[in-house]
Amino acid sequence: MICSGCGLELLVGAARGRPARFHGATCRQRARRARLANANAELLAAVTAVEAAVSQVRRMVLAGEQPPADAGSRLQQAAAELAEQLQDAGTTPGP
């Protein structure tokens, strides 16, 4: 049998009880995080877009450069998309 968390082979245990699905707590948590990331992929993509826009502006400000005129609009658009995703996530039942 294969571990649901790391994908490595599980050792065959005793013949009694339910068969193990994970090596331990670490693999169980890894599988849980993977399920959550898969279920919330669109929301996480929107968060990543906002982080990228903020990072670009921060980099330019710290370098003493003037951020391009469209940097603000990109950040605003990414934030609006994130707000829409959050609103949709609030009205849609979760996993």
C-alpha positions as CSV (number, residue, x, y, z in Angstrom):
1,M,0.0,0.0,0.0
2,I,1.2,3.6,-0.7
3,C,1.2,6.4,1.9
4,S,-1.4,9.1,1.0
5,G,0.9,11.8,2.3
6,C,4.3,11.2,0.7
7,G,3.6,8.5,-1.9
8,L,6.2,6.0,-0.5
9,E,5.5,2.4,0.3
10,L,3.9,1.6,3.6
11,L,5.2,-1.3,5.7
12,V,2.6,-4.0,6.1
13,G,1.5,-4.0,9.7
14,A,-0.3,-6.6,11.8
15,A,-3.2,-8.4,10.3
16,R,-5.6,-6.8,12.9
17,G,-7.2,-3.4,12.7
18,R,-7.6,-0.9,9.9
19,P,-4.7,-0.7,7.5
20,A,-2.5,2.4,7.8
21,R,-2.9,5.2,5.2
22,F,0.0,7.3,6.4
23,H,3.4,6.9,7.9
24,G,2.6,9.2,10.7
25,A,1.3,12.7,11.6
26,T,3.7,14.4,9.2
27,C,2.3,12.5,6.2
28,R,-1.2,13.0,7.4
29,Q,-0.7,16.8,7.7
30,R,0.9,16.9,4.2
31,A,-2.1,15.1,2.7
32,R,-4.5,17.5,4.5
33,R,-2.6,20.5,3.2
34,A,-2.6,19.1,-0.3
35,R,-6.4,18.5,-0.2
36,L,-7.0,22.1,1.0
37,A,-4.7,23.6,-1.6
38,N,-6.5,21.6,-4.3
39,A,-9.9,22.6,-3.1
40,N,-8.9,26.3,-2.9
41,A,-6.7,26.6,-6.0
42,E,-8.4,29.6,-7.5
43,L,-8.3,31.5,-4.2
44,L,-4.7,30.7,-3.7
45,A,-3.9,31.9,-7.2
46,A,-5.6,35.2,-6.5
47,V,-3.6,35.6,-3.3
48,T,-0.4,34.9,-5.3
49,A,-1.3,37.5,-7.9
50,V,-1.7,40.2,-5.2
51,E,1.6,39.2,-3.5
52,A,3.4,39.4,-6.9
53,A,2.0,42.9,-7.6
54,V,2.9,44.1,-4.1
55,S,6.4,42.6,-4.4
56,Q,7.0,44.3,-7.7
57,V,6.1,47.7,-6.2
58,R,8.1,47.1,-3.0
59,R,11.2,46.2,-5.0
60,M,11.0,49.3,-7.2
61,V,10.4,51.6,-4.2
62,L,13.3,50.1,-2.3
63,A,15.5,50.4,-5.3
64,G,14.7,54.1,-5.6
65,E,12.9,53.6,-8.9
66,Q,9.5,55.1,-9.8
67,P,7.0,52.2,-10.1
68,P,5.4,52.1,-13.6
69,A,2.1,53.8,-14.0
70,D,0.3,50.5,-14.6
71,A,1.7,49.0,-11.3
72,G,-1.1,50.5,-9.3
73,S,-3.8,49.3,-11.7
74,R,-2.3,45.8,-11.7
75,L,-2.4,45.8,-7.9
76,Q,-5.9,47.1,-7.9
77,Q,-7.1,44.5,-10.4
78,A,-5.4,41.7,-8.4
79,A,-7.0,42.9,-5.2
80,A,-10.4,43.1,-6.8
81,E,-10.0,39.5,-8.1
82,L,-9.0,38.4,-4.6
83,A,-12.0,40.1,-3.1
84,E,-14.3,38.4,-5.6
85,Q,-12.7,35.0,-4.8
86,L,-13.1,35.6,-1.1
87,Q,-16.8,36.6,-1.5
88,D,-17.4,33.5,-3.6
89,A,-15.6,31.3,-1.1
90,G,-17.8,32.7,1.7
91,T,-21.0,31.8,-0.1
92,T,-19.9,28.4,-1.4
93,P,-19.8,25.5,1.0
94,G,-16.2,24.3,1.7
95,P,-14.7,20.8,1.7
